[in-house]
Amino acid sequence: MLVSTTEEVNQPSPGTYEIGFEANSSDVFTAIYAHIPGGNFSETVEYSTLPTGDQVYGGTLVIETSNANVVSGSFDFTAAKVDDDFNVIGEISVSGDFTARKRMN
């Protein structure tokens, strides 16, 4: 995801982008992975590329298609799970392909 409180976030063009974290950046994507064991949402374990002390997490997002109807590509990143004191207590590597289509009502 791209999030910015200081400028508008536009649909990205095809290309290679950084996954990580940079506050108020419209160039660096942030990733969150939620593991939901057995479909039980109350046991969800969340991993993210948000900074954790001096540890850096992230990877690469490749957008192959980007138009009014579809955005598609692939991703590969490493993320961390932290405890209530922001200590890293787990890491995960995530990779895959995606296709996001325009919602048709």
Biopython code that builds the backbone (N, CA, C, O; Angstrom):
import numpy as np
from Bio.PDB.StructureBuilder import StructureBuilder

atoms = [
    (1, "MET", "N", (0.832, -1.169, 0.000)),
    (1, "MET", "CA", (0.000, 0.000, 0.000)),
    (1, "MET", "C", (0.881, 1.238, 0.000)),
    (1, "MET", "O", (2.009, 1.227, 0.492)),
    (2, "LEU", "N", (0.333, 2.301, -0.565)),
    (2, "LEU", "CA", (0.967, 3.614, -0.502)),
    (2, "LEU", "C", (0.093, 4.501, 0.363)),
    (2, "LEU", "O", (-1.125, 4.546, 0.188)),
    (3, "VAL", "N", (0.714, 5.204, 1.293)),
    (3, "VAL", "CA", (-0.025, 6.114, 2.163)),
    (3, "VAL", "C", (0.770, 7.401, 2.285)),
    (3, "VAL", "O", (1.981, 7.378, 2.502)),
    (4, "SER", "N", (0.077, 8.524, 2.142)),
    (4, "SER", "CA", (0.724, 9.817, 2.330)),
    (4, "SER", "C", (-0.278, 10.787, 2.926)),
    (4, "SER", "O", (-1.425, 10.850, 2.486)),
    (5, "THR", "N", (0.151, 11.542, 3.926)),
    (5, "THR", "CA", (-0.706, 12.576, 4.500)),
    (5, "THR", "C", (-0.371, 13.943, 3.930)),
    (5, "THR", "O", (-1.029, 14.929, 4.260)),
    (6, "THR", "N", (0.652, 14.013, 3.075)),
    (6, "THR", "CA", (1.079, 15.308, 2.559)),
    (6, "THR", "C", (0.821, 15.500, 1.071)),
    (6, "THR", "O", (0.890, 16.627, 0.579)),
    (7, "GLU", "N", (0.529, 14.437, 0.349)),
    (7, "GLU", "CA", (0.269, 14.574, -1.077)),
    (7, "GLU", "C", (-0.659, 13.467, -1.564)),
    (7, "GLU", "O", (-0.811, 12.436, -0.908)),
    (8, "GLU", "N", (-1.273, 13.691, -2.711)),
    (8, "GLU", "CA", (-2.168, 12.704, -3.295)),
    (8, "GLU", "C", (-1.373, 11.493, -3.773)),
    (8, "GLU", "O", (-0.264, 11.628, -4.289)),
    (9, "VAL", "N", (-1.945, 10.331, -3.596)),
    (9, "VAL", "CA", (-1.319, 9.092, -4.069)),
    (9, "VAL", "C", (-2.024, 8.686, -5.353)),
    (9, "VAL", "O", (-3.233, 8.454, -5.360)),
    (10, "ASN", "N", (-1.266, 8.600, -6.437)),
    (10, "ASN", "CA", (-1.821, 8.233, -7.736)),
    (10, "ASN", "C", (-1.585, 6.761, -8.033)),
    (10, "ASN", "O", (-0.730, 6.119, -7.424)),
    (11, "GLN", "N", (-2.349, 6.241, -8.970)),
    (11, "GLN", "CA", (-2.157, 4.864, -9.400)),
    (11, "GLN", "C", (-0.755, 4.742, -9.990)),
    (11, "GLN", "O", (-0.376, 5.542, -10.845)),
    (12, "PRO", "N", (0.018, 3.753, -9.547)),
    (12, "PRO", "CA", (1.392, 3.621, -10.036)),
    (12, "PRO", "C", (1.445, 3.119, -11.479)),
    (12, "PRO", "O", (0.575, 2.378, -11.937)),
    (13, "SER", "N", (2.474, 3.540, -12.163)),
    (13, "SER", "CA", (2.747, 3.091, -13.535)),
    (13, "SER", "C", (3.524, 1.788, -13.487)),
    (13, "SER", "O", (4.079, 1.441, -12.444)),
    (14, "PRO", "N", (3.575, 1.053, -14.604)),
    (14, "PRO", "CA", (4.429, -0.139, -14.633)),
    (14, "PRO", "C", (5.867, 0.229, -14.268)),
    (14, "PRO", "O", (6.377, 1.282, -14.650)),
    (15, "GLY", "N", (6.495, -0.659, -13.527)),
    (15, "GLY", "CA", (7.869, -0.429, -13.104)),
    (15, "GLY", "C", (8.185, -1.224, -11.857)),
    (15, "GLY", "O", (7.369, -2.015, -11.385)),
    (16, "THR", "N", (9.387, -1.004, -11.324)),
    (16, "THR", "CA", (9.846, -1.675, -10.117)),
    (16, "THR", "C", (9.885, -0.660, -8.990)),
    (16, "THR", "O", (10.429, 0.434, -9.139)),
    (17, "TYR", "N", (9.292, -1.040, -7.843)),
    (17, "TYR", "CA", (9.170, -0.142, -6.705)),
    (17, "TYR", "C", (9.734, -0.793, -5.451)),
    (17, "TYR", "O", (9.787, -2.018, -5.340)),
    (18, "GLU", "N", (10.148, 0.031, -4.523)),
    (18, "GLU", "CA", (10.645, -0.432, -3.232)),
    (18, "GLU", "C", (9.465, -0.732, -2.306)),
    (18, "GLU", "O", (8.490, 0.017, -2.260)),
    (19, "ILE", "N", (9.572, -1.834, -1.575)),
    (19, "ILE", "CA", (8.665, -2.128, -0.465)),
    (19, "ILE", "C", (9.480, -1.933, 0.804)),
    (19, "ILE", "O", (10.572, -2.486, 0.932)),
    (20, "GLY", "N", (8.968, -1.166, 1.724)),
    (20, "GLY", "CA", (9.656, -0.894, 2.985)),
    (20, "GLY", "C", (8.816, 0.047, 3.805)),
    (20, "GLY", "O", (7.649, -0.231, 4.081)),
    (21, "PHE", "N", (9.400, 1.160, 4.196)),
    (21, "PHE", "CA", (8.651, 2.198, 4.881)),
    (21, "PHE", "C", (9.397, 3.514, 4.755)),
    (21, "PHE", "O", (10.601, 3.588, 5.000)),
    (22, "GLU", "N", (8.676, 4.534, 4.374)),
    (22, "GLU", "CA", (9.181, 5.905, 4.375)),
    (22, "GLU", "C", (7.969, 6.792, 4.640)),
    (22, "GLU", "O", (7.051, 6.862, 3.823)),
    (23, "ALA", "N", (7.972, 7.458, 5.770)),
    (23, "ALA", "CA", (6.814, 8.277, 6.166)),
    (23, "ALA", "C", (6.459, 9.291, 5.090)),
    (23, "ALA", "O", (7.331, 9.973, 4.552)),
    (24, "ASN", "N", (5.167, 9.383, 4.781)),
    (24, "ASN", "CA", (4.622, 10.342, 3.815)),
    (24, "ASN", "C", (5.238, 10.231, 2.424)),
    (24, "ASN", "O", (5.322, 11.224, 1.701)),
    (25, "SER", "N", (5.663, 9.045, 2.051)),
    (25, "SER", "CA", (6.230, 8.826, 0.728)),
    (25, "SER", "C", (5.172, 8.286, -0.222)),
    (25, "SER", "O", (4.402, 7.395, 0.135)),
    (26, "SER", "N", (5.140, 8.824, -1.418)),
    (26, "SER", "CA", (4.265, 8.261, -2.444)),
    (26, "SER", "C", (5.073, 7.376, -3.390)),
    (26, "SER", "O", (4.602, 7.014, -4.468)),
    (27, "ASP", "N", (6.300, 7.029, -2.975)),
    (27, "ASP", "CA", (7.179, 6.195, -3.795)),
    (27, "ASP", "C", (7.502, 4.840, -3.164)),
    (27, "ASP", "O", (7.774, 3.881, -3.887)),
    (28, "VAL", "N", (7.479, 4.741, -1.839)),
    (28, "VAL", "CA", (7.837, 3.509, -1.143)),
    (28, "VAL", "C", (6.561, 2.861, -0.611)),
    (28, "VAL", "O", (5.819, 3.468, 0.161)),
    (29, "PHE", "N", (6.319, 1.635, -1.029)),
    (29, "PHE", "CA", (5.153, 0.876, -0.606)),
    (29, "PHE", "C", (5.413, 0.241, 0.760)),
    (29, "PHE", "O", (6.538, -0.165, 1.050)),
    (30, "THR", "N", (4.389, 0.155, 1.592)),
    (30, "THR", "CA", (4.442, -0.550, 2.860)),
    (30, "THR", "C", (3.660, -1.846, 2.699)),
    (30, "THR", "O", (2.604, -1.861, 2.067)),
    (31, "ALA", "N", (4.171, -2.929, 3.265)),
    (31, "ALA", "CA", (3.482, -4.217, 3.144)),
    (31, "ALA", "C", (3.127, -4.761, 4.517)),
    (31, "ALA", "O", (3.890, -4.629, 5.473)),
    (32, "ILE", "N", (1.952, -5.376, 4.596)),
    (32, "ILE", "CA", (1.497, -6.061, 5.800)),
    (32, "ILE", "C", (0.992, -7.436, 5.383)),
    (32, "ILE", "O", (0.221, -7.563, 4.432)),
    (33, "TYR", "N", (1.433, -8.460, 6.100)),
    (33, "TYR", "CA", (0.975, -9.820, 5.863)),
    (33, "TYR", "C", (0.233, -10.275, 7.109)),
    (33, "TYR", "O", (0.780, -10.219, 8.210)),
    (34, "ALA", "N", (-0.997, -10.722, 6.951)),
    (34, "ALA", "CA", (-1.786, -11.215, 8.080)),
    (34, "ALA", "C", (-2.003, -12.716, 7.916)),
    (34, "ALA", "O", (-2.626, -13.162, 6.953)),
    (35, "HIS", "N", (-1.483, -13.488, 8.866)),
    (35, "HIS", "CA", (-1.677, -14.938, 8.893)),
    (35, "HIS", "C", (-2.881, -15.215, 9.790)),
    (35, "HIS", "O", (-2.886, -14.834, 10.961)),
    (36, "ILE", "N", (-3.906, -15.882, 9.239)),
    (36, "ILE", "CA", (-5.141, -16.171, 9.971)),
    (36, "ILE", "C", (-5.248, -17.688, 10.099)),
    (36, "ILE", "O", (-5.816, -18.344, 9.227)),
    (37, "PRO", "N", (-4.704, -18.250, 11.186)),
    (37, "PRO", "CA", (-4.684, -19.706, 11.317)),
    (37, "PRO", "C", (-6.084, -20.310, 11.373)),
    (37, "PRO", "O", (-6.907, -19.929, 12.205)),
    (38, "GLY", "N", (-6.335, -21.246, 10.485)),
    (38, "GLY", "CA", (-7.614, -21.947, 10.448)),
    (38, "GLY", "C", (-8.813, -21.042, 10.239)),
    (38, "GLY", "O", (-9.938, -21.421, 10.566)),
    (39, "GLY", "N", (-8.588, -19.845, 9.696)),
    (39, "GLY", "CA", (-9.691, -18.920, 9.466)),
    (39, "GLY", "C", (-10.191, -18.241, 10.730)),
    (39, "GLY", "O", (-11.229, -17.578, 10.704)),
    (40, "ASN", "N", (-9.466, -18.395, 11.845)),
    (40, "ASN", "CA", (-9.869, -17.814, 13.125)),
    (40, "ASN", "C", (-9.251, -16.419, 13.253)),
    (40, "ASN", "O", (-8.072, -16.281, 13.579)),
    (41, "PHE", "N", (-10.059, -15.389, 12.993)),
    (41, "PHE", "CA", (-9.567, -14.017, 12.992)),
    (41, "PHE", "C", (-9.040, -13.576, 14.365)),
    (41, "PHE", "O", (-8.190, -12.688, 14.429)),
    (42, "SER", "N", (-9.513, -14.160, 15.436)),
    (42, "SER", "CA", (-9.040, -13.762, 16.762)),
    (42, "SER", "C", (-7.600, -14.224, 17.015)),
    (42, "SER", "O", (-6.973, -13.786, 17.980)),
    (43, "GLU", "N", (-7.075, -15.101, 16.162)),
    (43, "GLU", "CA", (-5.697, -15.578, 16.299)),
    (43, "GLU", "C", (-4.782, -15.020, 15.211)),
    (43, "GLU", "O", (-3.705, -15.565, 14.972)),
    (44, "THR", "N", (-5.200, -13.940, 14.548)),
    (44, "THR", "CA", (-4.425, -13.340, 13.464)),
    (44, "THR", "C", (-3.046, -12.915, 13.948)),
    (44, "THR", "O", (-2.907, -12.306, 15.008)),
    (45, "VAL", "N", (-2.032, -13.241, 13.161)),
    (45, "VAL", "CA", (-0.653, -12.836, 13.424)),
    (45, "VAL", "C", (-0.254, -11.906, 12.290)),
    (45, "VAL", "O", (-0.338, -12.279, 11.120)),
    (46, "GLU", "N", (0.184, -10.683, 12.634)),
    (46, "GLU", "CA", (0.502, -9.676, 11.620)),
    (46, "GLU", "C", (2.004, -9.424, 11.539)),
    (46, "GLU", "O", (2.685, -9.269, 12.553)),
    (47, "TYR", "N", (2.492, -9.387, 10.321)),
    (47, "TYR", "CA", (3.884, -9.073, 10.016)),
    (47, "TYR", "C", (3.867, -7.832, 9.125)),
    (47, "TYR", "O", (2.979, -7.697, 8.283)),
    (48, "SER", "N", (4.833, -6.923, 9.293)),
    (48, "SER", "CA", (4.844, -5.728, 8.448)),
    (48, "SER", "C", (6.270, -5.284, 8.137)),
    (48, "SER", "O", (7.237, -5.760, 8.732)),
    (49, "THR", "N", (6.369, -4.364, 7.191)),
    (49, "THR", "CA", (7.658, -3.791, 6.816)),
    (49, "THR", "C", (7.895, -2.460, 7.529)),
    (49, "THR", "O", (8.803, -1.715, 7.163)),
    (50, "LEU", "N", (7.081, -2.158, 8.546)),
    (50, "LEU", "CA", (7.302, -0.948, 9.335)),
    (50, "LEU", "C", (8.621, -1.088, 10.088)),
    (50, "LEU", "O", (8.989, -2.200, 10.467)),
    (51, "PRO", "N", (9.340, 0.007, 10.313)),
    (51, "PRO", "CA", (10.651, -0.094, 10.964)),
    (51, "PRO", "C", (10.547, -0.588, 12.403)),
    (51, "PRO", "O", (9.590, -0.279, 13.113)),
    (52, "THR", "N", (11.535, -1.349, 12.812)),
    (52, "THR", "CA", (11.592, -1.890, 14.165)),
    (52, "THR", "C", (12.996, -1.661, 14.710)),
    (52, "THR", "O", (13.867, -2.519, 14.570)),
    (53, "GLY", "N", (13.215, -0.514, 15.325)),
    (53, "GLY", "CA", (14.548, -0.190, 15.831)),
    (53, "GLY", "C", (15.512, -0.020, 14.679)),
    (53, "GLY", "O", (15.254, 0.753, 13.756)),
    (54, "ASP", "N", (16.625, -0.740, 14.727)),
    (54, "ASP", "CA", (17.612, -0.620, 13.648)),
    (54, "ASP", "C", (17.449, -1.703, 12.580)),
    (54, "ASP", "O", (18.267, -1.796, 11.664)),
    (55, "GLN", "N", (16.398, -2.523, 12.692)),
    (55, "GLN", "CA", (16.111, -3.556, 11.693)),
    (55, "GLN", "C", (15.371, -2.939, 10.513)),
    (55, "GLN", "O", (14.486, -2.104, 10.706)),
    (56, "VAL", "N", (15.717, -3.334, 9.316)),
    (56, "VAL", "CA", (15.046, -2.847, 8.111)),
    (56, "VAL", "C", (14.409, -4.036, 7.407)),
    (56, "VAL", "O", (15.049, -5.067, 7.198)),
    (57, "TYR", "N", (13.137, -3.879, 7.045)),
    (57, "TYR", "CA", (12.402, -4.930, 6.354)),
    (57, "TYR", "C", (11.840, -4.362, 5.068)),
    (57, "TYR", "O", (11.538, -3.171, 4.991)),
    (58, "GLY", "N", (11.696, -5.214, 4.049)),
    (58, "GLY", "CA", (11.142, -4.756, 2.790)),
    (58, "GLY", "C", (11.520, -5.673, 1.651)),
    (58, "GLY", "O", (11.904, -6.826, 1.850)),
    (59, "GLY", "N", (11.401, -5.127, 0.441)),
    (59, "GLY", "CA", (11.688, -5.909, -0.754)),
    (59, "GLY", "C", (11.323, -5.132, -1.996)),
    (59, "GLY", "O", (11.577, -3.931, -2.094)),
    (60, "THR", "N", (10.715, -5.839, -2.958)),
    (60, "THR", "CA", (10.462, -5.266, -4.280)),
    (60, "THR", "C", (9.049, -5.570, -4.748)),
    (60, "THR", "O", (8.538, -6.674, -4.559)),
    (61, "LEU", "N", (8.430, -4.577, -5.357)),
    (61, "LEU", "CA", (7.133, -4.700, -6.020)),
    (61, "LEU", "C", (7.353, -4.418, -7.498)),
    (61, "LEU", "O", (7.925, -3.386, -7.850)),
    (62, "VAL", "N", (6.907, -5.317, -8.367)),
    (62, "VAL", "CA", (7.006, -5.110, -9.814)),
    (62, "VAL", "C", (5.590, -5.005, -10.359)),
    (62, "VAL", "O", (4.803, -5.947, -10.261)),
    (63, "ILE", "N", (5.272, -3.848, -10.936)),
    (63, "ILE", "CA", (3.968, -3.658, -11.567)),
    (63, "ILE", "C", (4.159, -3.823, -13.067)),
    (63, "ILE", "O", (4.896, -3.069, -13.702)),
    (64, "GLU", "N", (3.479, -4.828, -13.624)),
    (64, "GLU", "CA", (3.611, -5.142, -15.042)),
    (64, "GLU", "C", (2.532, -4.466, -15.877)),
    (64, "GLU", "O", (2.786, -4.041, -17.005)),
    (65, "THR", "N", (1.312, -4.367, -15.316)),
    (65, "THR", "CA", (0.179, -3.754, -16.014)),
    (65, "THR", "C", (-0.476, -2.751, -15.085)),
    (65, "THR", "O", (-0.688, -3.038, -13.907)),
    (66, "SER", "N", (-0.796, -1.579, -15.605)),
    (66, "SER", "CA", (-1.493, -0.574, -14.809)),
    (66, "SER", "C", (-2.337, 0.279, -15.747)),
    (66, "SER", "O", (-1.817, 1.123, -16.476)),
    (67, "ASN", "N", (-3.668, 0.042, -15.718)),
    (67, "ASN", "CA", (-4.573, 0.844, -16.540)),
    (67, "ASN", "C", (-5.881, 1.052, -15.782)),
    (67, "ASN", "O", (-5.966, 0.713, -14.601)),
    (68, "ALA", "N", (-6.873, 1.588, -16.422)),
    (68, "ALA", "CA", (-8.133, 1.919, -15.752)),
    (68, "ALA", "C", (-8.871, 0.689, -15.233)),
    (68, "ALA", "O", (-9.718, 0.820, -14.350)),
    (69, "ASN", "N", (-8.574, -0.501, -15.753)),
    (69, "ASN", "CA", (-9.316, -1.700, -15.376)),
    (69, "ASN", "C", (-8.549, -2.710, -14.543)),
    (69, "ASN", "O", (-9.159, -3.532, -13.859)),
    (70, "VAL", "N", (-7.221, -2.667, -14.585)),
    (70, "VAL", "CA", (-6.442, -3.689, -13.882)),
    (70, "VAL", "C", (-5.046, -3.171, -13.518)),
    (70, "VAL", "O", (-4.436, -2.393, -14.252)),
    (71, "VAL", "N", (-4.566, -3.631, -12.364)),
    (71, "VAL", "CA", (-3.171, -3.456, -11.961)),
    (71, "VAL", "C", (-2.677, -4.854, -11.610)),
    (71, "VAL", "O", (-3.305, -5.554, -10.816)),
    (72, "SER", "N", (-1.551, -5.264, -12.201)),
    (72, "SER", "CA", (-1.041, -6.608, -11.930)),
    (72, "SER", "C", (0.477, -6.601, -11.859)),
    (72, "SER", "O", (1.141, -5.705, -12.381)),
    (73, "GLY", "N", (1.009, -7.626, -11.196)),
    (73, "GLY", "CA", (2.454, -7.738, -11.089)),
    (73, "GLY", "C", (2.845, -8.785, -10.075)),
    (73, "GLY", "O", (2.155, -9.788, -9.898)),
    (74, "SER", "N", (3.979, -8.539, -9.400)),
    (74, "SER", "CA", (4.502, -9.491, -8.426)),
    (74, "SER", "C", (5.179, -8.738, -7.286)),
    (74, "SER", "O", (5.464, -7.545, -7.387)),
    (75, "PHE", "N", (5.430, -9.471, -6.192)),
    (75, "PHE", "CA", (6.069, -8.872, -5.030)),
    (75, "PHE", "C", (6.935, -9.901, -4.326)),
    (75, "PHE", "O", (6.715, -11.106, -4.441)),
    (76, "ASP", "N", (7.924, -9.403, -3.595)),
    (76, "ASP", "CA", (8.821, -10.240, -2.815)),
    (76, "ASP", "C", (9.347, -9.367, -1.678)),
    (76, "ASP", "O", (10.040, -8.381, -1.926)),
    (77, "PHE", "N", (9.019, -9.725, -0.422)),
    (77, "PHE", "CA", (9.466, -8.899, 0.697)),
    (77, "PHE", "C", (9.642, -9.735, 1.959)),
    (77, "PHE", "O", (9.124, -10.847, 2.067)),
    (78, "THR", "N", (10.380, -9.177, 2.903)),
    (78, "THR", "CA", (10.555, -9.749, 4.230)),
    (78, "THR", "C", (9.895, -8.799, 5.219)),
    (78, "THR", "O", (10.050, -7.582, 5.120)),
    (79, "ALA", "N", (9.152, -9.365, 6.180)),
    (79, "ALA", "CA", (8.432, -8.561, 7.168)),
    (79, "ALA", "C", (8.661, -9.136, 8.562)),
    (79, "ALA", "O", (9.100, -10.276, 8.714)),
    (80, "ALA", "N", (8.355, -8.327, 9.578)),
    (80, "ALA", "CA", (8.587, -8.738, 10.959)),
    (80, "ALA", "C", (7.313, -8.675, 11.789)),
    (80, "ALA", "O", (6.426, -7.857, 11.543)),
    (81, "LYS", "N", (7.247, -9.564, 12.783)),
    (81, "LYS", "CA", (6.207, -9.520, 13.809)),
    (81, "LYS", "C", (6.887, -8.970, 15.053)),
    (81, "LYS", "O", (7.990, -9.392, 15.400)),
    (82, "VAL", "N", (6.226, -8.022, 15.728)),
    (82, "VAL", "CA", (6.800, -7.433, 16.930)),
    (82, "VAL", "C", (5.864, -7.632, 18.117)),
    (82, "VAL", "O", (4.655, -7.797, 17.958)),
    (83, "ASP", "N", (6.459, -7.613, 19.315)),
    (83, "ASP", "CA", (5.642, -7.707, 20.524)),
    (83, "ASP", "C", (5.189, -6.303, 20.933)),
    (83, "ASP", "O", (5.421, -5.338, 20.205)),
    (84, "ASP", "N", (4.550, -6.191, 22.084)),
    (84, "ASP", "CA", (4.015, -4.901, 22.542)),
    (84, "ASP", "C", (5.103, -3.868, 22.811)),
    (84, "ASP", "O", (4.817, -2.671, 22.859)),
    (85, "ASP", "N", (6.343, -4.312, 22.987)),
    (85, "ASP", "CA", (7.466, -3.396, 23.215)),
    (85, "ASP", "C", (8.274, -3.162, 21.936)),
    (85, "ASP", "O", (9.367, -2.598, 21.982)),
    (86, "PHE", "N", (7.731, -3.598, 20.798)),
    (86, "PHE", "CA", (8.346, -3.445, 19.474)),
    (86, "PHE", "C", (9.633, -4.239, 19.302)),
    (86, "PHE", "O", (10.493, -3.867, 18.504)),
    (87, "ASN", "N", (9.767, -5.330, 20.047)),
    (87, "ASN", "CA", (10.874, -6.261, 19.846)),
    (87, "ASN", "C", (10.469, -7.243, 18.759)),
    (87, "ASN", "O", (9.343, -7.740, 18.758)),
    (88, "VAL", "N", (11.376, -7.524, 17.836)),
    (88, "VAL", "CA", (11.090, -8.482, 16.772)),
    (88, "VAL", "C", (11.016, -9.882, 17.377)),
    (88, "VAL", "O", (11.946, -10.342, 18.040)),
    (89, "ILE", "N", (9.878, -10.552, 17.129)),
    (89, "ILE", "CA", (9.706, -11.909, 17.659)),
    (89, "ILE", "C", (9.417, -12.918, 16.548)),
    (89, "ILE", "O", (9.119, -14.081, 16.818)),
    (90, "GLY", "N", (9.508, -12.461, 15.297)),
    (90, "GLY", "CA", (9.321, -13.365, 14.171)),
    (90, "GLY", "C", (9.536, -12.636, 12.862)),
    (90, "GLY", "O", (9.333, -11.425, 12.770)),
    (91, "GLU", "N", (9.942, -13.373, 11.863)),
    (91, "GLU", "CA", (10.132, -12.825, 10.519)),
    (91, "GLU", "C", (9.500, -13.766, 9.510)),
    (91, "GLU", "O", (9.356, -14.963, 9.759)),
    (92, "ILE", "N", (9.126, -13.208, 8.368)),
    (92, "ILE", "CA", (8.530, -14.017, 7.313)),
    (92, "ILE", "C", (8.953, -13.441, 5.965)),
    (92, "ILE", "O", (9.076, -12.226, 5.811)),
    (93, "SER", "N", (9.172, -14.314, 5.003)),
    (93, "SER", "CA", (9.424, -13.898, 3.623)),
    (93, "SER", "C", (8.167, -14.204, 2.821)),
    (93, "SER", "O", (7.618, -15.302, 2.915)),
    (94, "VAL", "N", (7.713, -13.241, 2.038)),
    (94, "VAL", "CA", (6.474, -13.362, 1.285)),
    (94, "VAL", "C", (6.747, -13.033, -0.172)),
    (94, "VAL", "O", (7.419, -12.047, -0.475)),
    (95, "SER", "N", (6.225, -13.862, -1.084)),
    (95, "SER", "CA", (6.352, -13.562, -2.508)),
    (95, "SER", "C", (5.114, -14.086, -3.225)),
    (95, "SER", "O", (4.467, -15.033, -2.776)),
    (96, "GLY", "N", (4.805, -13.457, -4.334)),
    (96, "GLY", "CA", (3.649, -13.904, -5.093)),
    (96, "GLY", "C", (3.321, -12.977, -6.237)),
    (96, "GLY", "O", (4.024, -11.998, -6.492)),
    (97, "ASP", "N", (2.252, -13.298, -6.914)),
    (97, "ASP", "CA", (1.737, -12.505, -8.024)),
    (97, "ASP", "C", (0.373, -11.962, -7.621)),
    (97, "ASP", "O", (-0.296, -12.539, -6.764)),
    (98, "PHE", "N", (-0.042, -10.863, -8.227)),
    (98, "PHE", "CA", (-1.352, -10.307, -7.923)),
    (98, "PHE", "C", (-1.993, -9.711, -9.170)),
    (98, "PHE", "O", (-1.308, -9.305, -10.109)),
    (99, "THR", "N", (-3.313, -9.668, -9.157)),
    (99, "THR", "CA", (-4.105, -8.977, -10.165)),
    (99, "THR", "C", (-5.246, -8.292, -9.432)),
    (99, "THR", "O", (-6.047, -8.948, -8.765)),
    (100, "ALA", "N", (-5.320, -6.979, -9.557)),
    (100, "ALA", "CA", (-6.400, -6.199, -8.938)),
    (100, "ALA", "C", (-7.246, -5.634, -10.086)),
    (100, "ALA", "O", (-6.745, -4.924, -10.959)),
    (101, "ARG", "N", (-8.507, -5.960, -10.061)),
    (101, "ARG", "CA", (-9.413, -5.512, -11.121)),
    (101, "ARG", "C", (-10.362, -4.439, -10.595)),
    (101, "ARG", "O", (-10.717, -4.426, -9.417)),
    (102, "LYS", "N", (-10.761, -3.548, -11.488)),
    (102, "LYS", "CA", (-11.705, -2.514, -11.151)),
    (102, "LYS", "C", (-13.015, -3.160, -10.706)),
    (102, "LYS", "O", (-13.503, -4.097, -11.338)),
    (103, "ARG", "N", (-13.579, -2.646, -9.606)),
    (103, "ARG", "CA", (-14.842, -3.171, -9.114)),
    (103, "ARG", "C", (-15.954, -2.791, -10.087)),
    (103, "ARG", "O", (-16.070, -1.641, -10.510)),
    (104, "MET", "N", (-16.758, -3.779, -10.426)),
    (104, "MET", "CA", (-17.890, -3.549, -11.316)),
    (104, "MET", "C", (-19.170, -3.719, -10.514)),
    (104, "MET", "O", (-19.475, -4.826, -10.070)),
    (105, "ASN", "N", (-19.914, -2.657, -10.323)),
    (105, "ASN", "CA", (-21.174, -2.719, -9.544)),
    (105, "ASN", "C", (-22.328, -3.119, -10.409)),
    (105, "ASN", "O", (-23.456, -3.221, -9.926)),
]
sb = StructureBuilder()
sb.init_structure("model")
sb.init_model(0)
sb.init_chain("A")
sb.init_seg("    ")
for serial, (resi, resn, name, xyz) in enumerate(atoms, 1):
    if name == "N":
        sb.init_residue(resn, " ", resi, " ")
    sb.init_atom(name, np.array(xyz, "f"), 0.0, 1.0, " ", f" {name:<3s}", serial, name[0])
structure = sb.get_structure()
